[in-house]
């Protein structure tokens, strides 16, 4: 997967998730809190992306399985149609032969 580039909406998301610094926090503490918040947002975004990819894979797999089942059903139907056509043809030939036999007997 290509590296996901940050967008302005990512910055908006980060701003929404920003935790206000505690009163009296040093600049270093504020920086660490900000880094932890950003890391948390990035981790959640990565989890969501991974979940979405798994769901997409599951959907693609289900579609592929369905197509395979439909193709197999189509083959079975075609084979059944061929068998029916053979039975009909055989029945017609038998009927013609009976008719010819009757005609000779008369």
N, C-alpha and C positions, 0 to 999 in steps of 0.2 A: 504494500500500500504506500502511496506517496505520502510525504509528510504533510500534515494538515496545516495550512497557513492560517494565521490569525486574521480575523476580520473585525470590522468595527462592531459587529453584533457580539463578537466574543468579548470585546472591551465593555460593551453594555452589560453583558452577562456578569462579567467580573465586578462591575460597579454595583450591580444589584446584589451580589453575594458578599460584597465587602463588609467586613466586621468592623464596627467603630472601635478605635483603640481605647483601651482602658484609660481612665483619668490618670495623668501623671506618668504615662508610658514614655520611655525614652525613644529617640528616633530609631535606634537599633531595634528595640522591641516592636515598634510600629512596622519597621521594614520586615522583620521576621514574621509577624502576624500577617502582613500583606502577602509575603511569599507563601506561607502555609495556606492561606485562603485561595490564592491563585492555583497552587498545586492541587488543592482539594477540588476546585472547579475543573481543572484539566483532567484529573483522575476520573471524575464523574462523567465528563464528556467522553473520555476514552472508553469507559464502561458502556455508555449508551451507544457509542459507535460499534463496539464489539457485539453488543446485544442485537443491534440493527443488522449487522452483517450475518450473524447466526440466523436471525429470522428470515433474511433474504435467502440464505442458503437453504433453510428448511422449506421455504416456499418453492424455490427452484427445484428442489429434490422431489417435493410432492407433485409438482407439475410434470416432471420427468417420469415419475412412477405412474401417474395417471395416463400419460401419453403411451407408455409401454403397455399398460393394461388395455387401453382402447385399441392399440395396434393388434394385440393378441386376440381380442374379441373379434376384430374385423377379419383376421385370418381364419378363426374358427367358423365365423358365419359364412365366409367364402367356401370353406371346405364343406360345410353342411349344405350349402346351395348346390355345390357340385355333386354331392351324394344324392340329393333329391332329384337333380336333373338326370343322373344315371338311373335311378329307380324308375322315373317316368319314362325314360327312353327304353329301358328293359321291358316295362309293362306294355308299352306300345308295340314293341317287337313281338312279344308273346301274343298279344291280341291279334296282330297281323298274321302270325303263324297259325293261330287257331282259326282265323277266318279263312286262310288258304286251305287248311286241312278240311274244314267244313265244306268249302266249295268243291274240293276234290271228291269228298265223300258223297256229295249230292250228285 
